[in-house]
Amino acid sequence: MAGMLVLTGKGASLGFRCAGLECREAGDDDNISELLSGIQASGRYGLVVVEERFLEKVPENVMKRIRKKGLPIIIPVNIPGKWGEAEYGESPVVRLIRRAIGYQIKLKK
C-alpha cells in the first residue's frame, strides 16, 4: 500500500507531523526535480503534498513524466510564512481547467 508524504520548506512541517503524516523538509537551494524523481522511483508513496513554491521550480518535462506514470499524485499547497499571514496562489482548479482546455478562464467566488 502506497503512503503519503508531505514536502515542505524548513520548519514548516511541524503541523503535518503533529497530524501523524510523514514529512520531508527541503531548502530553497535543494533540487526539487531530483527529489520528486527519487520519490517516484522509490514507489513508496501514492500521494505527495508539495509546497507550491517548490513546484514552480520543477520543469514541465519532469512534471509530465511524473503525471504519465500516474503515481505519486502530487497535490500543491500554499503554506503561510507567518502566523495569520495568508498567501494566495493560483487555484489548483483553475490550473487544471487551463491545462485541460488550453485557455485561462476567470472563476468568480
Biopython code that builds the backbone (N, CA, C, O; Angstrom):
import numpy as np
from Bio.PDB.StructureBuilder import StructureBuilder

atoms = [
    (1, "MET", "N", (0.842, -1.187, 0.000)),
    (1, "MET", "CA", (0.000, 0.000, 0.000)),
    (1, "MET", "C", (0.881, 1.242, 0.000)),
    (1, "MET", "O", (1.817, 1.346, 0.793)),
    (2, "ALA", "N", (0.581, 2.181, -0.888)),
    (2, "ALA", "CA", (1.366, 3.401, -1.012)),
    (2, "ALA", "C", (1.008, 4.375, 0.101)),
    (2, "ALA", "O", (-0.150, 4.481, 0.506)),
    (3, "GLY", "N", (2.021, 5.083, 0.588)),
    (3, "GLY", "CA", (1.827, 6.026, 1.677)),
    (3, "GLY", "C", (1.679, 7.452, 1.187)),
    (3, "GLY", "O", (1.546, 7.719, -0.008)),
    (4, "MET", "N", (1.707, 8.358, 2.152)),
    (4, "MET", "CA", (1.562, 9.783, 1.872)),
    (4, "MET", "C", (2.766, 10.508, 2.437)),
    (4, "MET", "O", (3.213, 10.212, 3.545)),
    (5, "LEU", "N", (3.294, 11.463, 1.675)),
    (5, "LEU", "CA", (4.447, 12.247, 2.084)),
    (5, "LEU", "C", (4.122, 13.719, 1.912)),
    (5, "LEU", "O", (3.459, 14.106, 0.950)),
    (6, "VAL", "N", (4.589, 14.541, 2.847)),
    (6, "VAL", "CA", (4.424, 15.990, 2.754)),
    (6, "VAL", "C", (5.816, 16.587, 2.591)),
    (6, "VAL", "O", (6.705, 16.335, 3.404)),
    (7, "LEU", "N", (6.005, 17.379, 1.536)),
    (7, "LEU", "CA", (7.279, 18.025, 1.251)),
    (7, "LEU", "C", (7.123, 19.521, 1.478)),
    (7, "LEU", "O", (6.406, 20.195, 0.738)),
    (8, "THR", "N", (7.801, 20.044, 2.507)),
    (8, "THR", "CA", (7.670, 21.458, 2.864)),
    (8, "THR", "C", (9.042, 22.101, 2.983)),
    (8, "THR", "O", (10.075, 21.443, 2.862)),
    (9, "GLY", "N", (9.020, 23.399, 3.221)),
    (9, "GLY", "CA", (10.240, 24.132, 3.497)),
    (9, "GLY", "C", (10.693, 23.878, 4.927)),
    (9, "GLY", "O", (9.974, 23.272, 5.721)),
    (10, "LYS", "N", (11.882, 24.344, 5.240)),
    (10, "LYS", "CA", (12.455, 24.158, 6.576)),
    (10, "LYS", "C", (11.541, 24.743, 7.652)),
    (10, "LYS", "O", (11.169, 25.915, 7.582)),
    (11, "GLY", "N", (11.184, 23.939, 8.633)),
    (11, "GLY", "CA", (10.389, 24.369, 9.763)),
    (11, "GLY", "C", (8.887, 24.414, 9.533)),
    (11, "GLY", "O", (8.138, 24.724, 10.459)),
    (12, "ALA", "N", (8.429, 24.113, 8.331)),
    (12, "ALA", "CA", (7.001, 24.212, 8.036)),
    (12, "ALA", "C", (6.256, 22.893, 8.188)),
    (12, "ALA", "O", (5.050, 22.839, 7.947)),
    (13, "SER", "N", (6.943, 21.841, 8.578)),
    (13, "SER", "CA", (6.303, 20.524, 8.621)),
    (13, "SER", "C", (5.727, 20.151, 9.983)),
    (13, "SER", "O", (5.098, 19.101, 10.119)),
    (14, "LEU", "N", (5.928, 20.977, 10.970)),
    (14, "LEU", "CA", (5.525, 20.618, 12.335)),
    (14, "LEU", "C", (4.043, 20.274, 12.439)),
    (14, "LEU", "O", (3.691, 19.274, 13.064)),
    (15, "GLY", "N", (3.179, 21.066, 11.849)),
    (15, "GLY", "CA", (1.741, 20.799, 11.914)),
    (15, "GLY", "C", (1.377, 19.485, 11.249)),
    (15, "GLY", "O", (0.534, 18.740, 11.747)),
    (16, "PHE", "N", (2.017, 19.202, 10.118)),
    (16, "PHE", "CA", (1.757, 17.942, 9.426)),
    (16, "PHE", "C", (2.248, 16.755, 10.250)),
    (16, "PHE", "O", (1.599, 15.710, 10.302)),
    (17, "ARG", "N", (3.401, 16.931, 10.893)),
    (17, "ARG", "CA", (3.939, 15.859, 11.747)),
    (17, "ARG", "C", (3.018, 15.595, 12.943)),
    (17, "ARG", "O", (2.816, 14.450, 13.348)),
    (18, "CYS", "N", (2.467, 16.678, 13.497)),
    (18, "CYS", "CA", (1.533, 16.521, 14.625)),
    (18, "CYS", "C", (0.285, 15.755, 14.205)),
    (18, "CYS", "O", (-0.348, 15.089, 15.024)),
    (19, "ALA", "N", (-0.066, 15.850, 12.930)),
    (19, "ALA", "CA", (-1.223, 15.121, 12.415)),
    (19, "ALA", "C", (-0.869, 13.678, 12.081)),
    (19, "ALA", "O", (-1.731, 12.911, 11.652)),
    (20, "GLY", "N", (0.399, 13.303, 12.274)),
    (20, "GLY", "CA", (0.816, 11.931, 12.041)),
    (20, "GLY", "C", (1.275, 11.627, 10.627)),
    (20, "GLY", "O", (1.395, 10.462, 10.249)),
    (21, "LEU", "N", (1.534, 12.666, 9.842)),
    (21, "LEU", "CA", (1.959, 12.458, 8.458)),
    (21, "LEU", "C", (3.475, 12.408, 8.360)),
    (21, "LEU", "O", (4.178, 13.067, 9.126)),
    (22, "GLU", "N", (3.969, 11.632, 7.421)),
    (22, "GLU", "CA", (5.399, 11.570, 7.170)),
    (22, "GLU", "C", (5.790, 12.803, 6.372)),
    (22, "GLU", "O", (5.122, 13.154, 5.400)),
    (23, "CYS", "N", (6.870, 13.461, 6.778)),
    (23, "CYS", "CA", (7.278, 14.715, 6.153)),
    (23, "CYS", "C", (8.748, 14.685, 5.761)),
    (23, "CYS", "O", (9.557, 13.956, 6.336)),
    (24, "ARG", "N", (9.062, 15.493, 4.773)),
    (24, "ARG", "CA", (10.435, 15.717, 4.364)),
    (24, "ARG", "C", (10.568, 17.213, 4.136)),
    (24, "ARG", "O", (9.728, 17.817, 3.469)),
    (25, "GLU", "N", (11.609, 17.811, 4.682)),
    (25, "GLU", "CA", (11.818, 19.248, 4.519)),
    (25, "GLU", "C", (12.909, 19.498, 3.488)),
    (25, "GLU", "O", (13.889, 18.757, 3.411)),
    (26, "ALA", "N", (12.727, 20.550, 2.699)),
    (26, "ALA", "CA", (13.701, 20.917, 1.675)),
    (26, "ALA", "C", (14.006, 22.404, 1.806)),
    (26, "ALA", "O", (13.177, 23.189, 2.267)),
    (27, "GLY", "N", (15.197, 22.767, 1.397)),
    (27, "GLY", "CA", (15.597, 24.167, 1.395)),
    (27, "GLY", "C", (15.371, 24.782, 0.023)),
    (27, "GLY", "O", (15.091, 24.076, -0.946)),
    (28, "ASP", "N", (15.493, 26.095, -0.050)),
    (28, "ASP", "CA", (15.290, 26.785, -1.315)),
    (28, "ASP", "C", (16.341, 26.408, -2.353)),
    (28, "ASP", "O", (16.093, 26.513, -3.554)),
    (29, "ASP", "N", (17.510, 25.972, -1.901)),
    (29, "ASP", "CA", (18.583, 25.621, -2.826)),
    (29, "ASP", "C", (18.593, 24.135, -3.207)),
    (29, "ASP", "O", (19.428, 23.719, -4.010)),
    (30, "ASP", "N", (17.687, 23.334, -2.650)),
    (30, "ASP", "CA", (17.613, 21.907, -2.986)),
    (30, "ASP", "C", (17.037, 21.717, -4.385)),
    (30, "ASP", "O", (16.232, 22.524, -4.850)),
    (31, "ASN", "N", (17.456, 20.647, -5.046)),
    (31, "ASN", "CA", (16.953, 20.324, -6.380)),
    (31, "ASN", "C", (15.668, 19.515, -6.226)),
    (31, "ASN", "O", (15.711, 18.308, -5.986)),
    (32, "ILE", "N", (14.545, 20.175, -6.361)),
    (32, "ILE", "CA", (13.235, 19.551, -6.155)),
    (32, "ILE", "C", (12.931, 18.531, -7.251)),
    (32, "ILE", "O", (12.273, 17.522, -6.995)),
    (33, "SER", "N", (13.403, 18.789, -8.464)),
    (33, "SER", "CA", (13.177, 17.839, -9.561)),
    (33, "SER", "C", (13.781, 16.483, -9.232)),
    (33, "SER", "O", (13.133, 15.452, -9.409)),
    (34, "GLU", "N", (15.024, 16.481, -8.753)),
    (34, "GLU", "CA", (15.678, 15.222, -8.377)),
    (34, "GLU", "C", (14.970, 14.575, -7.195)),
    (34, "GLU", "O", (14.819, 13.354, -7.148)),
    (35, "LEU", "N", (14.544, 15.380, -6.257)),
    (35, "LEU", "CA", (13.848, 14.857, -5.081)),
    (35, "LEU", "C", (12.543, 14.176, -5.480)),
    (35, "LEU", "O", (12.250, 13.078, -5.008)),
    (36, "LEU", "N", (11.756, 14.817, -6.345)),
    (36, "LEU", "CA", (10.498, 14.222, -6.799)),
    (36, "LEU", "C", (10.736, 12.967, -7.631)),
    (36, "LEU", "O", (9.992, 11.993, -7.516)),
    (37, "SER", "N", (11.773, 12.987, -8.470)),
    (37, "SER", "CA", (12.099, 11.800, -9.271)),
    (37, "SER", "C", (12.502, 10.636, -8.368)),
    (37, "SER", "O", (12.137, 9.490, -8.630)),
    (38, "GLY", "N", (13.250, 10.926, -7.313)),
    (38, "GLY", "CA", (13.643, 9.894, -6.356)),
    (38, "GLY", "C", (12.450, 9.333, -5.594)),
    (38, "GLY", "O", (12.374, 8.131, -5.339)),
    (39, "ILE", "N", (11.524, 10.209, -5.235)),
    (39, "ILE", "CA", (10.308, 9.774, -4.539)),
    (39, "ILE", "C", (9.498, 8.868, -5.449)),
    (39, "ILE", "O", (8.967, 7.851, -5.005)),
    (40, "GLN", "N", (9.402, 9.234, -6.723)),
    (40, "GLN", "CA", (8.654, 8.414, -7.667)),
    (40, "GLN", "C", (9.340, 7.067, -7.886)),
    (40, "GLN", "O", (8.676, 6.033, -7.949)),
    (41, "ALA", "N", (10.657, 7.080, -7.999)),
    (41, "ALA", "CA", (11.401, 5.845, -8.245)),
    (41, "ALA", "C", (11.291, 4.867, -7.077)),
    (41, "ALA", "O", (11.331, 3.652, -7.272)),
    (42, "SER", "N", (11.152, 5.401, -5.868)),
    (42, "SER", "CA", (11.056, 4.518, -4.700)),
    (42, "SER", "C", (9.753, 3.723, -4.705)),
    (42, "SER", "O", (9.706, 2.607, -4.186)),
    (43, "GLY", "N", (8.695, 4.290, -5.288)),
    (43, "GLY", "CA", (7.403, 3.613, -5.334)),
    (43, "GLY", "C", (6.730, 3.478, -3.984)),
    (43, "GLY", "O", (5.756, 2.738, -3.839)),
    (44, "ARG", "N", (7.240, 4.182, -3.009)),
    (44, "ARG", "CA", (6.738, 4.068, -1.638)),
    (44, "ARG", "C", (5.516, 4.944, -1.373)),
    (44, "ARG", "O", (4.725, 4.656, -0.474)),
    (45, "TYR", "N", (5.362, 6.014, -2.157)),
    (45, "TYR", "CA", (4.289, 6.980, -1.895)),
    (45, "TYR", "C", (3.313, 7.059, -3.056)),
    (45, "TYR", "O", (3.711, 7.060, -4.221)),
    (46, "GLY", "N", (2.039, 7.126, -2.725)),
    (46, "GLY", "CA", (0.998, 7.284, -3.726)),
    (46, "GLY", "C", (0.491, 8.709, -3.792)),
    (46, "GLY", "O", (-0.101, 9.123, -4.788)),
    (47, "LEU", "N", (0.730, 9.464, -2.716)),
    (47, "LEU", "CA", (0.262, 10.850, -2.626)),
    (47, "LEU", "C", (1.388, 11.685, -2.030)),
    (47, "LEU", "O", (1.915, 11.357, -0.967)),
    (48, "VAL", "N", (1.756, 12.763, -2.714)),
    (48, "VAL", "CA", (2.798, 13.659, -2.223)),
    (48, "VAL", "C", (2.231, 15.072, -2.209)),
    (48, "VAL", "O", (1.848, 15.610, -3.248)),
    (49, "VAL", "N", (2.182, 15.659, -1.036)),
    (49, "VAL", "CA", (1.732, 17.040, -0.868)),
    (49, "VAL", "C", (2.987, 17.906, -0.895)),
    (49, "VAL", "O", (3.894, 17.721, -0.084)),
    (50, "VAL", "N", (3.034, 18.858, -1.839)),
    (50, "VAL", "CA", (4.234, 19.666, -2.031)),
    (50, "VAL", "C", (3.890, 21.142, -1.906)),
    (50, "VAL", "O", (2.888, 21.613, -2.444)),
    (51, "GLU", "N", (4.739, 21.855, -1.188)),
    (51, "GLU", "CA", (4.567, 23.297, -1.080)),
    (51, "GLU", "C", (4.678, 23.899, -2.487)),
    (51, "GLU", "O", (5.631, 23.614, -3.212)),
    (52, "GLU", "N", (3.716, 24.718, -2.862)),
    (52, "GLU", "CA", (3.586, 25.202, -4.233)),
    (52, "GLU", "C", (4.818, 25.954, -4.735)),
    (52, "GLU", "O", (5.146, 25.881, -5.920)),
    (53, "ARG", "N", (5.490, 26.662, -3.862)),
    (53, "ARG", "CA", (6.672, 27.420, -4.302)),
    (53, "ARG", "C", (7.777, 26.491, -4.797)),
    (53, "ARG", "O", (8.605, 26.896, -5.612)),
    (54, "PHE", "N", (7.799, 25.255, -4.315)),
    (54, "PHE", "CA", (8.771, 24.282, -4.807)),
    (54, "PHE", "C", (8.389, 23.773, -6.193)),
    (54, "PHE", "O", (9.257, 23.562, -7.039)),
    (55, "LEU", "N", (7.097, 23.576, -6.426)),
    (55, "LEU", "CA", (6.656, 23.068, -7.716)),
    (55, "LEU", "C", (6.915, 24.054, -8.846)),
    (55, "LEU", "O", (7.062, 23.653, -10.001)),
    (56, "GLU", "N", (6.970, 25.334, -8.521)),
    (56, "GLU", "CA", (7.251, 26.344, -9.538)),
    (56, "GLU", "C", (8.654, 26.189, -10.107)),
    (56, "GLU", "O", (8.928, 26.649, -11.216)),
    (57, "LYS", "N", (9.552, 25.541, -9.354)),
    (57, "LYS", "CA", (10.936, 25.346, -9.787)),
    (57, "LYS", "C", (11.114, 24.080, -10.628)),
    (57, "LYS", "O", (12.172, 23.886, -11.227)),
    (58, "VAL", "N", (10.106, 23.227, -10.680)),
    (58, "VAL", "CA", (10.214, 21.958, -11.393)),
    (58, "VAL", "C", (9.874, 22.167, -12.865)),
    (58, "VAL", "O", (8.801, 22.682, -13.180)),
    (59, "PRO", "N", (10.770, 21.777, -13.773)),
    (59, "PRO", "CA", (10.475, 21.936, -15.203)),
    (59, "PRO", "C", (9.250, 21.121, -15.617)),
    (59, "PRO", "O", (8.946, 20.085, -15.025)),
    (60, "GLU", "N", (8.560, 21.608, -16.639)),
    (60, "GLU", "CA", (7.333, 20.965, -17.094)),
    (60, "GLU", "C", (7.576, 19.535, -17.581)),
    (60, "GLU", "O", (6.715, 18.673, -17.407)),
    (61, "ASN", "N", (8.742, 19.273, -18.191)),
    (61, "ASN", "CA", (9.007, 17.917, -18.678)),
    (61, "ASN", "C", (9.118, 16.904, -17.537)),
    (61, "ASN", "O", (8.746, 15.742, -17.700)),
    (62, "VAL", "N", (9.626, 17.339, -16.389)),
    (62, "VAL", "CA", (9.696, 16.451, -15.216)),
    (62, "VAL", "C", (8.288, 16.178, -14.689)),
    (62, "VAL", "O", (7.960, 15.043, -14.343)),
    (63, "MET", "N", (7.454, 17.222, -14.628)),
    (63, "MET", "CA", (6.081, 17.035, -14.160)),
    (63, "MET", "C", (5.294, 16.134, -15.110)),
    (63, "MET", "O", (4.489, 15.319, -14.660)),
    (64, "LYS", "N", (5.515, 16.271, -16.412)),
    (64, "LYS", "CA", (4.832, 15.410, -17.382)),
    (64, "LYS", "C", (5.233, 13.951, -17.186)),
    (64, "LYS", "O", (4.395, 13.054, -17.281)),
    (65, "ARG", "N", (6.520, 13.715, -16.912)),
    (65, "ARG", "CA", (6.994, 12.353, -16.689)),
    (65, "ARG", "C", (6.341, 11.744, -15.452)),
    (65, "ARG", "O", (5.969, 10.571, -15.457)),
    (66, "ILE", "N", (6.203, 12.533, -14.403)),
    (66, "ILE", "CA", (5.567, 12.048, -13.171)),
    (66, "ILE", "C", (4.091, 11.774, -13.417)),
    (66, "ILE", "O", (3.569, 10.745, -12.986)),
    (67, "ARG", "N", (3.407, 12.699, -14.114)),
    (67, "ARG", "CA", (1.981, 12.507, -14.403)),
    (67, "ARG", "C", (1.744, 11.294, -15.295)),
    (67, "ARG", "O", (0.758, 10.575, -15.130)),
    (68, "LYS", "N", (2.654, 11.074, -16.243)),
    (68, "LYS", "CA", (2.494, 9.960, -17.180)),
    (68, "LYS", "C", (2.526, 8.620, -16.447)),
    (68, "LYS", "O", (1.771, 7.705, -16.778)),
    (69, "LYS", "N", (3.392, 8.512, -15.464)),
    (69, "LYS", "CA", (3.490, 7.267, -14.701)),
    (69, "LYS", "C", (2.268, 7.083, -13.798)),
    (69, "LYS", "O", (1.876, 5.952, -13.509)),
    (70, "GLY", "N", (1.667, 8.185, -13.353)),
    (70, "GLY", "CA", (0.435, 8.093, -12.566)),
    (70, "GLY", "C", (0.633, 8.224, -11.067)),
    (70, "GLY", "O", (-0.204, 8.812, -10.383)),
    (71, "LEU", "N", (1.715, 7.693, -10.554)),
    (71, "LEU", "CA", (1.991, 7.784, -9.122)),
    (71, "LEU", "C", (3.384, 8.334, -8.912)),
    (71, "LEU", "O", (4.296, 7.991, -9.665)),
    (72, "PRO", "N", (3.570, 9.154, -7.939)),
    (72, "PRO", "CA", (2.601, 9.615, -6.964)),
    (72, "PRO", "C", (1.749, 10.752, -7.521)),
    (72, "PRO", "O", (2.154, 11.470, -8.435)),
    (73, "ILE", "N", (0.581, 10.890, -6.952)),
    (73, "ILE", "CA", (-0.272, 12.038, -7.255)),
    (73, "ILE", "C", (0.289, 13.202, -6.452)),
    (73, "ILE", "O", (0.516, 13.075, -5.249)),
    (74, "ILE", "N", (0.512, 14.327, -7.104)),
    (74, "ILE", "CA", (1.106, 15.482, -6.439)),
    (74, "ILE", "C", (0.037, 16.523, -6.188)),
    (74, "ILE", "O", (-0.683, 16.932, -7.100)),
    (75, "ILE", "N", (-0.057, 16.948, -4.932)),
    (75, "ILE", "CA", (-1.044, 17.956, -4.532)),
    (75, "ILE", "C", (-0.291, 19.202, -4.052)),
    (75, "ILE", "O", (0.427, 19.141, -3.055)),
    (76, "PRO", "N", (-0.450, 20.333, -4.754)),
    (76, "PRO", "CA", (0.214, 21.561, -4.311)),
    (76, "PRO", "C", (-0.561, 22.231, -3.178)),
    (76, "PRO", "O", (-1.792, 22.251, -3.182)),
    (77, "VAL", "N", (0.173, 22.777, -2.214)),
    (77, "VAL", "CA", (-0.453, 23.534, -1.120)),
    (77, "VAL", "C", (0.341, 24.812, -0.894)),
    (77, "VAL", "O", (1.549, 24.858, -1.125)),
    (78, "ASN", "N", (-0.348, 25.837, -0.443)),
    (78, "ASN", "CA", (0.305, 27.082, -0.024)),
    (78, "ASN", "C", (0.377, 27.082, 1.486)),
    (78, "ASN", "O", (-0.635, 26.887, 2.160)),
    (79, "ILE", "N", (1.558, 27.297, 2.018)),
    (79, "ILE", "CA", (1.748, 27.339, 3.466)),
    (79, "ILE", "C", (2.164, 28.760, 3.831)),
    (79, "ILE", "O", (3.182, 29.247, 3.340)),
    (80, "PRO", "N", (1.393, 29.433, 4.684)),
    (80, "PRO", "CA", (1.756, 30.797, 5.094)),
    (80, "PRO", "C", (3.102, 30.824, 5.795)),
    (80, "PRO", "O", (3.444, 29.907, 6.542)),
    (81, "GLY", "N", (3.871, 31.895, 5.549)),
    (81, "GLY", "CA", (5.186, 32.040, 6.158)),
    (81, "GLY", "C", (5.120, 32.372, 7.633)),
    (81, "GLY", "O", (5.984, 31.936, 8.394)),
    (82, "LYS", "N", (4.119, 33.134, 8.065)),
    (82, "LYS", "CA", (3.975, 33.540, 9.470)),
    (82, "LYS", "C", (2.532, 33.324, 9.914)),
    (82, "LYS", "O", (1.625, 33.199, 9.091)),
    (83, "TRP", "N", (2.342, 33.285, 11.204)),
    (83, "TRP", "CA", (1.013, 33.120, 11.763)),
    (83, "TRP", "C", (0.125, 34.272, 11.313)),
    (83, "TRP", "O", (0.515, 35.434, 11.423)),
    (84, "GLY", "N", (-1.062, 33.963, 10.809)),
    (84, "GLY", "CA", (-2.016, 34.979, 10.385)),
    (84, "GLY", "C", (-1.773, 35.497, 8.984)),
    (84, "GLY", "O", (-2.581, 36.264, 8.461)),
    (85, "GLU", "N", (-0.680, 35.094, 8.369)),
    (85, "GLU", "CA", (-0.375, 35.541, 7.017)),
    (85, "GLU", "C", (-1.068, 34.620, 6.021)),
    (85, "GLU", "O", (-1.045, 33.399, 6.178)),
    (86, "ALA", "N", (-1.661, 35.185, 5.034)),
    (86, "ALA", "CA", (-2.331, 34.373, 4.011)),
    (86, "ALA", "C", (-1.664, 34.623, 2.678)),
    (86, "ALA", "O", (-1.590, 35.761, 2.214)),
    (87, "GLU", "N", (-1.182, 33.571, 2.070)),
    (87, "GLU", "CA", (-0.589, 33.671, 0.742)),
    (87, "GLU", "C", (-1.543, 33.013, -0.233)),
    (87, "GLU", "O", (-1.925, 31.854, -0.067)),
    (88, "TYR", "N", (-1.915, 33.748, -1.228)),
    (88, "TYR", "CA", (-2.851, 33.218, -2.194)),
    (88, "TYR", "C", (-2.131, 32.936, -3.501)),
    (88, "TYR", "O", (-1.506, 33.822, -4.083)),
    (89, "GLY", "N", (-2.223, 31.729, -3.941)),
    (89, "GLY", "CA", (-1.661, 31.337, -5.225)),
    (89, "GLY", "C", (-2.794, 31.043, -6.180)),
    (89, "GLY", "O", (-3.965, 31.271, -5.877)),
    (90, "GLU", "N", (-2.432, 30.545, -7.314)),
    (90, "GLU", "CA", (-3.434, 30.178, -8.294)),
    (90, "GLU", "C", (-4.162, 28.928, -7.810)),
    (90, "GLU", "O", (-3.535, 27.990, -7.319)),
    (91, "SER", "N", (-5.455, 28.919, -7.948)),
    (91, "SER", "CA", (-6.258, 27.784, -7.528)),
    (91, "SER", "C", (-5.894, 26.541, -8.332)),
    (91, "SER", "O", (-5.734, 26.624, -9.549)),
    (92, "PRO", "N", (-5.763, 25.395, -7.676)),
    (92, "PRO", "CA", (-5.490, 24.157, -8.422)),
    (92, "PRO", "C", (-6.587, 23.842, -9.436)),
    (92, "PRO", "O", (-6.319, 23.227, -10.469)),
    (93, "VAL", "N", (-7.826, 24.261, -9.148)),
    (93, "VAL", "CA", (-8.929, 24.027, -10.076)),
    (93, "VAL", "C", (-8.728, 24.853, -11.344)),
    (93, "VAL", "O", (-8.918, 24.347, -12.450)),
    (94, "VAL", "N", (-8.349, 26.111, -11.191)),
    (94, "VAL", "CA", (-8.105, 26.970, -12.343)),
    (94, "VAL", "C", (-6.952, 26.415, -13.174)),
    (94, "VAL", "O", (-7.024, 26.392, -14.403)),
    (95, "ARG", "N", (-5.892, 25.970, -12.505)),
    (95, "ARG", "CA", (-4.740, 25.405, -13.197)),
    (95, "ARG", "C", (-5.125, 24.146, -13.976)),
    (95, "ARG", "O", (-4.677, 23.947, -15.106)),
    (96, "LEU", "N", (-5.947, 23.307, -13.373)),
    (96, "LEU", "CA", (-6.400, 22.075, -14.018)),
    (96, "LEU", "C", (-7.248, 22.377, -15.258)),
    (96, "LEU", "O", (-7.084, 21.744, -16.301)),
    (97, "ILE", "N", (-8.155, 23.353, -15.131)),
    (97, "ILE", "CA", (-9.005, 23.729, -16.264)),
    (97, "ILE", "C", (-8.160, 24.316, -17.387)),
    (97, "ILE", "O", (-8.374, 23.998, -18.557)),
    (98, "ARG", "N", (-7.202, 25.171, -17.037)),
    (98, "ARG", "CA", (-6.346, 25.770, -18.053)),
    (98, "ARG", "C", (-5.544, 24.698, -18.784)),
    (98, "ARG", "O", (-5.386, 24.763, -20.003)),
    (99, "ARG", "N", (-5.039, 23.716, -18.048)),
    (99, "ARG", "CA", (-4.272, 22.643, -18.677)),
    (99, "ARG", "C", (-5.173, 21.777, -19.559)),
    (99, "ARG", "O", (-4.744, 21.324, -20.620)),
    (100, "ALA", "N", (-6.409, 21.545, -19.133)),
    (100, "ALA", "CA", (-7.321, 20.675, -19.885)),
    (100, "ALA", "C", (-7.820, 21.317, -21.170)),
    (100, "ALA", "O", (-7.888, 20.663, -22.211)),
    (101, "ILE", "N", (-8.177, 22.625, -21.096)),
    (101, "ILE", "CA", (-8.751, 23.260, -22.292)),
    (101, "ILE", "C", (-7.767, 24.174, -23.001)),
    (101, "ILE", "O", (-8.046, 24.653, -24.101)),
    (102, "GLY", "N", (-6.616, 24.422, -22.384)),
    (102, "GLY", "CA", (-5.611, 25.245, -23.019)),
    (102, "GLY", "C", (-5.922, 26.721, -23.032)),
    (102, "GLY", "O", (-5.420, 27.456, -23.883)),
    (103, "TYR", "N", (-6.746, 27.166, -22.098)),
    (103, "TYR", "CA", (-7.149, 28.570, -22.071)),
    (103, "TYR", "C", (-7.382, 28.993, -20.629)),
    (103, "TYR", "O", (-7.913, 28.214, -19.838)),
    (104, "GLN", "N", (-6.996, 30.210, -20.276)),
    (104, "GLN", "CA", (-7.192, 30.743, -18.927)),
    (104, "GLN", "C", (-8.600, 31.304, -18.812)),
    (104, "GLN", "O", (-9.012, 32.131, -19.625)),
    (105, "ILE", "N", (-9.343, 30.852, -17.798)),
    (105, "ILE", "CA", (-10.660, 31.421, -17.537)),
    (105, "ILE", "C", (-10.655, 32.032, -16.150)),
    (105, "ILE", "O", (-9.807, 31.706, -15.320)),
    (106, "LYS", "N", (-11.603, 32.918, -15.905)),
    (106, "LYS", "CA", (-11.694, 33.559, -14.607)),
    (106, "LYS", "C", (-12.895, 33.005, -13.870)),
    (106, "LYS", "O", (-14.020, 33.062, -14.366)),
    (107, "LEU", "N", (-12.649, 32.458, -12.664)),
    (107, "LEU", "CA", (-13.730, 31.922, -11.841)),
    (107, "LEU", "C", (-14.104, 32.946, -10.797)),
    (107, "LEU", "O", (-13.237, 33.488, -10.112)),
    (108, "LYS", "N", (-15.405, 33.218, -10.671)),
    (108, "LYS", "CA", (-15.890, 34.135, -9.647)),
    (108, "LYS", "C", (-16.280, 33.339, -8.416)),
    (108, "LYS", "O", (-16.795, 32.226, -8.514)),
    (109, "LYS", "N", (-16.024, 33.928, -7.254)),
    (109, "LYS", "CA", (-16.376, 33.243, -5.993)),
    (109, "LYS", "C", (-17.755, 33.612, -5.574)),
    (109, "LYS", "O", (-18.233, 33.141, -4.542)),
]
sb = StructureBuilder()
sb.init_structure("model")
sb.init_model(0)
sb.init_chain("A")
sb.init_seg("    ")
for serial, (resi, resn, name, xyz) in enumerate(atoms, 1):
    if name == "N":
        sb.init_residue(resn, " ", resi, " ")
    sb.init_atom(name, np.array(xyz, "f"), 0.0, 1.0, " ", f" {name:<3s}", serial, name[0])
structure = sb.get_structure()
